[in-house]
Amino acid sequence: MRYIITLVLLSLSCLGFSQISTIKVAPILEPINYVPYDSTRNFLGEDVGQYIGQVLFLKGESESLRKYGYGDFIVDYINDDLSNYNNVYKGNKGECRYNSNYYDIAERYFRVLSVIKHPKANEQSYLYGTKYYLELEDRDSKERLYFRYDSKYESSFPFIVVGFYEKQKKNMIGQKFIFVNKALEGSYDIYTGMPITNVPKQIWTCKDFTLEEKYYSLALIIENSLGETTHIGYTSVMNDKYRRSGFTVQEADNYSKKFGMNNWDKILDRKVSVGFTEEMVRMSWGEPSGINRASYGDQWVYDGQYLYFEKGVLKSFN
């Protein structure tokens, strides 16, 4: 009897203790302050705060890529587990189930509500220093979601900023361009399907600024004096300071005066010549893959070709 009473007392004493539990505490995330957006760039890199308040258009993908959907769209940034299918915003049911379904979110508009720095950015900057979360709101459904943003890789940014698009469209339409001699090589008239007439220093007028439907990249719709109409990628014309595919007529006139007509014609033909300055070489061939410094001058490397400069002037090349 005494043994039974002891067991009862021990059982009652165990019932008097609460079960130990744990709670997951959200990491402290550093919000990014709003900075006015000047609409001159689509991808802002580290200036990510300028996206706050802007409307983003999610570009479409070519037909062959649509089955893969979109990566980096999530529901909850606090529990951002890359292997958690339930945290994927409108996830694919089959292939690439950790990506969002293409047809659920393609060509939709999202407003950026806030930008949040990755919680591990300071302690593990080599892994997370370039990573942020864009808090988004679907313009139509008002659903909230987050996009994992990496300030290092423009190729991973699938949006067009509406303010950027509107400003560039206004600036481009009516602008007259001259293109390097091979920029339009092999191009066809978008209305007739016939090859366009491609002659050096031909003047083309921008008639529209739009997304072309094959790769969903920004493009200028251009027309020559013969009424032929084709398109050329915006990035190749405007993004790079050097080795651009096209120039406004005013820019081309300024460069021909600065470099001399003969040298300017060589640049438009993607050639270099002894006597070129470093700027002229960059205009023709772009930035070198490497520069070797020496007391007597510099050696610039271009895909197996070597250019030798003395005091900033091209002296020889192979």
Helices and strands as residue ranges (DSSP letters): H 2-15, E 30-31, G 48-51, E 55-58, G 63-68, E 73-74, G 85-87, H 102-105, E 109-117, H 125-128, E 131-138, E 144-150, G 154-156, E 159-161, H 162-172, E 176-179, E 203-211, E 218-223, E 229-233, H 234-238, E 246-248, H 249-259, H 261-268, H 278-285, E 290-294, E 297-302, E 305-310, E 313-317
